């Protein structure tokens, strides 16, 4: 298997784990479990950041271009309009 595919698959898996931690943490009442899940999530985020940097350095991942100020203003206006209703 190609390294690029393995890196991308791993990033996809890590991102899925982060979503699950984000769902589980607020749903538990057990403080010890909540703290453990947060530690797992933090370790997972660190791994994701490291792998992301490797992917960028090897050009396996190219981020989307930055939003223009016009695009940013448009999105802000959507949120401002919806919260005013």
N, C-alpha and C positions, 0 to 999 in steps of 0.2 A: 504494500500500500504506500502511496506517496505521502511524504512528510506533510505537505500542505493539507491534504485531506484529513490526516490524523489530527493536526493542530486545529483545524476548523471544527471537526467533530467534537474534540475535547472542549473547545470554547462553547459550543452549543450545549454540551452536557453540563458544564459548569454554570452557564446562564440559567439553565433549567433548575439546577439545584438552588441557585439564589432565589428564584421565584418561589420555590417550595418553602424555603426558610422564611421568606417574607410572608407567606401565608400561615405558617405554623406558629411563629413567634407570638403574634398578637392573640392567638386562639388558646394559648395555654395559661392556666392559672398557677401552675406549679413554678415557683420562682427559680428553683434549681434547674429545672428543665429549660425554662426560658433563658437562663444565663448560659447553659450549655449550648443551646441552639444558636444563641448570639455568637458564641465563640466559634462554632462550626461555620456560621455565616461569614464571620470576619476572616477566617482562614481561607474559605472558599473565595472571597473577594480578593484576597492577596494573590492566590493562585491565578485567578482570572486576570488580574492586572499584569502579572509577570508573563503569562502566556500571550496576552494581548500585545505586550511590548515586543516579544519575540516574533509574533506574527507580523507586526508592523515593520520591524527591522528586515525581515526576509521578504517583504512585499507580498505576504500571503493574505494580508488584509489591508485594504485601502479605505480609510474612513470617507464618508460622504463629505462633499464640500460644505464649508461653513455657510450658515444661513445669512442672507443679506439682511440689512436693517429693515427693509420693507417687509420681508417675510416675518421677521421677529415682531414688528409692529402689528402685522395682521393677526398673528397668533395671540398676542396680548389683547388685541381688541376683541377677539372671540371670547376670551375668558372674562374680560371686563363686561361685555354684553350679557353673558350668561349669568354672572353673579349679580347683575343689576335687576334681573327679572324676579 
